[in-house]
Amino acid sequence: TMTIHSEEHIVDVHVRSGVYSSDTIFDYTHGYIATRLFSRNACFIMKIKKDLIPELQEIGRLAFERETMKNVYSPNNVWAQFQAGTSRLGRFKDWILYGKHIEKLCTGLPLYQ
């Protein structure tokens, strides 16, 4: 499921698929995406690159297309591949940088950037 909070510039994406379940937050205010993979008990954070990640309004349109047509006929599919590296627990300065929504999603989990 996808929830778009236009007033906060946040998109929440919840995938419920057994061991592949995850929660993702697109925080356009702070410019970061965080994905919590439940099977790995970890949080992956990446900077939003405007040339690769659709704008907030575009994500809403793509979601509507997918729901309506069951296929997104668009070159703007968003896929990310994470490569595990070193991790650390979030610190106070991280949460200032990433924002309260990502803090709520990732507190207490190893962070991979």
Secondary structure, 3 states (H helix, E strand, C coil): CEEEECCCCEEEEEECCHHHCEEEEEECCCCEEEEEECCCCEEEEEECCCCCCCCHHHHHHHHHHHHHHCCCCCCCCCCCCCCCCCCEECCHHHHHHHCHHHHHHHCCCEEEC
